[in-house]
Amino acid sequence: MAQPYGRCQHCGERLYAHIEGGYQCLNCDRRYTEPDIESRAT
């Protein structure tokens, strides 16, 4: 599995790259796109 990247906005768990693109929280199954993650970092 890929290295974790960022934290879920909903539950705070780590996000992992998803095979279909973007990122997914394995704890609550929320999906995030790359722009979602980048906009939170600024």
N, CA, C and O atoms as a GROMACS GRO file, in nm:
protein
  168
    1MET      N    1   0.085  -0.118   0.000
    1MET     CA    2   0.000   0.000   0.000
    1MET      C    3   0.089   0.124   0.000
    1MET      O    4   0.199   0.124   0.056
    2ALA      N    5   0.041   0.227  -0.063
    2ALA     CA    6   0.116   0.352  -0.073
    2ALA      C    7   0.129   0.418   0.065
    2ALA      O    8   0.054   0.388   0.157
    3GLN      N    9   0.224   0.508   0.075
    3GLN     CA   10   0.246   0.582   0.199
    3GLN      C   11   0.127   0.675   0.226
    3GLN      O   12   0.065   0.724   0.132
    4PRO      N   13   0.095   0.700   0.353
    4PRO     CA   14  -0.015   0.790   0.386
    4PRO      C   15   0.016   0.933   0.344
    4PRO      O   16   0.131   0.975   0.339
    5TYR      N   17  -0.091   1.007   0.313
    5TYR     CA   18  -0.075   1.145   0.269
    5TYR      C   19  -0.188   1.228   0.330
    5TYR      O   20  -0.302   1.218   0.285
    6GLY      N   21  -0.159   1.308   0.429
    6GLY     CA   22  -0.259   1.396   0.488
    6GLY      C   23  -0.352   1.324   0.584
    6GLY      O   24  -0.333   1.206   0.616
    7ARG      N   25  -0.453   1.396   0.629
    7ARG     CA   26  -0.550   1.344   0.724
    7ARG      C   27  -0.692   1.366   0.674
    7ARG      O   28  -0.720   1.463   0.603
    8CYS      N   29  -0.781   1.276   0.710
    8CYS     CA   30  -0.922   1.286   0.675
    8CYS      C   31  -0.984   1.405   0.749
    8CYS      O   32  -0.961   1.423   0.868
    9GLN      N   33  -1.062   1.486   0.678
    9GLN     CA   34  -1.128   1.600   0.741
    9GLN      C   35  -1.239   1.555   0.835
    9GLN      O   36  -1.275   1.627   0.928
   10HIS      N   37  -1.292   1.437   0.812
   10HIS     CA   38  -1.405   1.388   0.891
   10HIS      C   39  -1.362   1.320   1.021
   10HIS      O   40  -1.412   1.353   1.129
   11CYS      N   41  -1.269   1.224   1.011
   11CYS     CA   42  -1.234   1.146   1.130
   11CYS      C   43  -1.090   1.164   1.176
   11CYS      O   44  -1.055   1.123   1.287
   12GLY      N   45  -1.005   1.226   1.093
   12GLY     CA   46  -0.868   1.252   1.134
   12GLY      C   47  -0.768   1.141   1.104
   12GLY      O   48  -0.649   1.156   1.131
   13GLU      N   49  -0.815   1.030   1.047
   13GLU     CA   50  -0.724   0.920   1.013
   13GLU      C   51  -0.643   0.956   0.889
   13GLU      O   52  -0.675   1.052   0.818
   14ARG      N   53  -0.539   0.880   0.864
   14ARG     CA   54  -0.452   0.905   0.749
   14ARG      C   55  -0.522   0.870   0.618
   14ARG      O   56  -0.606   0.780   0.612
   15LEU      N   57  -0.485   0.945   0.513
   15LEU     CA   58  -0.537   0.919   0.379
   15LEU      C   59  -0.435   0.842   0.298
   15LEU      O   60  -0.315   0.865   0.311
   16TYR      N   61  -0.483   0.750   0.216
   16TYR     CA   62  -0.396   0.670   0.130
   16TYR      C   63  -0.440   0.688  -0.014
   16TYR      O   64  -0.558   0.707  -0.042
   17ALA      N   65  -0.344   0.680  -0.106
   17ALA     CA   66  -0.374   0.691  -0.249
   17ALA      C   67  -0.470   0.579  -0.289
   17ALA      O   68  -0.455   0.465  -0.246
   18HIS      N   69  -0.568   0.614  -0.372
   18HIS     CA   70  -0.665   0.516  -0.420
   18HIS      C   71  -0.628   0.474  -0.561
   18HIS      O   72  -0.577   0.556  -0.638
   19ILE      N   73  -0.653   0.350  -0.597
   19ILE     CA   74  -0.614   0.298  -0.728
   19ILE      C   75  -0.686   0.372  -0.842
   19ILE      O   76  -0.632   0.379  -0.953
   20GLU      N   77  -0.805   0.426  -0.817
   20GLU     CA   78  -0.881   0.498  -0.919
   20GLU      C   79  -0.848   0.647  -0.920
   20GLU      O   80  -0.911   0.723  -0.994
   21GLY      N   81  -0.752   0.689  -0.842
   21GLY     CA   82  -0.713   0.829  -0.835
   21GLY      C   83  -0.763   0.894  -0.707
   21GLY      O   84  -0.860   0.848  -0.646
   22GLY      N   85  -0.697   0.999  -0.668
   22GLY     CA   86  -0.734   1.068  -0.545
   22GLY      C   87  -0.686   0.992  -0.423
   22GLY      O   88  -0.594   0.910  -0.430
   23TYR      N   89  -0.750   1.020  -0.310
   23TYR     CA   90  -0.711   0.960  -0.183
   23TYR      C   91  -0.834   0.911  -0.110
   23TYR      O   92  -0.944   0.960  -0.132
   24GLN      N   93  -0.814   0.813  -0.022
   24GLN     CA   94  -0.924   0.753   0.051
   24GLN      C   95  -0.886   0.734   0.197
   24GLN      O   96  -0.773   0.696   0.229
   25CYS      N   97  -0.982   0.761   0.285
   25CYS     CA   98  -0.967   0.730   0.426
   25CYS      C   99  -1.014   0.586   0.446
   25CYS      O  100  -1.128   0.553   0.416
   26LEU      N  101  -0.926   0.501   0.497
   26LEU     CA  102  -0.962   0.361   0.517
   26LEU      C  103  -1.051   0.342   0.640
   26LEU      O  104  -1.112   0.236   0.656
   27ASN      N  105  -1.059   0.442   0.725
   27ASN     CA  106  -1.141   0.433   0.845
   27ASN      C  107  -1.289   0.459   0.814
   27ASN      O  108  -1.375   0.380   0.854
   28CYS      N  109  -1.319   0.568   0.744
   28CYS     CA  110  -1.460   0.604   0.718
   28CYS      C  111  -1.496   0.599   0.569
   28CYS      O  112  -1.608   0.634   0.533
   29ASP      N  113  -1.403   0.555   0.484
   29ASP     CA  114  -1.426   0.536   0.340
   29ASP      C  115  -1.456   0.664   0.262
   29ASP      O  116  -1.510   0.656   0.151
   30ARG      N  117  -1.422   0.779   0.316
   30ARG     CA  118  -1.440   0.903   0.239
   30ARG      C  119  -1.331   0.913   0.135
   30ARG      O  120  -1.218   0.870   0.157
   31ARG      N  121  -1.366   0.972   0.020
   31ARG     CA  122  -1.270   0.989  -0.089
   31ARG      C  123  -1.241   1.138  -0.105
   31ARG      O  124  -1.330   1.222  -0.086
   32TYR      N  125  -1.118   1.170  -0.140
   32TYR     CA  126  -1.075   1.307  -0.164
   32TYR      C  127  -1.000   1.313  -0.295
   32TYR      O  128  -0.927   1.220  -0.330
   33THR      N  129  -1.018   1.423  -0.369
   33THR     CA  130  -0.940   1.443  -0.491
   33THR      C  131  -0.812   1.516  -0.454
   33THR      O  132  -0.799   1.571  -0.345
   34GLU      N  133  -0.717   1.515  -0.544
   34GLU     CA  134  -0.590   1.582  -0.517
   34GLU      C  135  -0.608   1.732  -0.492
   34GLU      O  136  -0.545   1.785  -0.400
   35PRO      N  137  -0.693   1.803  -0.570
   35PRO     CA  138  -0.714   1.946  -0.539
   35PRO      C  139  -0.774   1.969  -0.399
   35PRO      O  140  -0.744   2.070  -0.336
   36ASP      N  141  -0.857   1.876  -0.350
   36ASP     CA  142  -0.911   1.887  -0.214
   36ASP      C  143  -0.798   1.890  -0.112
   36ASP      O  144  -0.800   1.972  -0.020
   37ILE      N  145  -0.702   1.803  -0.128
   37ILE     CA  146  -0.590   1.791  -0.035
   37ILE      C  147  -0.500   1.914  -0.045
   37ILE      O  148  -0.458   1.969   0.057
   38GLU      N  149  -0.469   1.957  -0.167
   38GLU     CA  150  -0.380   2.071  -0.187
   38GLU      C  151  -0.440   2.200  -0.134
   38GLU      O  152  -0.367   2.283  -0.080
   39SER      N  153  -0.571   2.219  -0.147
   39SER     CA  154  -0.634   2.342  -0.099
   39SER      C  155  -0.634   2.348   0.054
   39SER      O  156  -0.631   2.457   0.111
   40ARG      N  157  -0.636   2.233   0.121
   40ARG     CA  158  -0.630   2.231   0.267
   40ARG      C  159  -0.492   2.264   0.318
   40ARG      O  160  -0.477   2.317   0.428
   41ALA      N  161  -0.390   2.234   0.239
   41ALA     CA  162  -0.252   2.255   0.282
   41ALA      C  163  -0.211   2.402   0.280
   41ALA      O  164  -0.115   2.440   0.347
   42THR      N  165  -0.283   2.484   0.205
   42THR     CA  166  -0.245   2.625   0.195
   42THR      C  167  -0.312   2.709   0.300
   42THR      O  168  -0.291   2.830   0.305
   0.00000   0.00000   0.00000
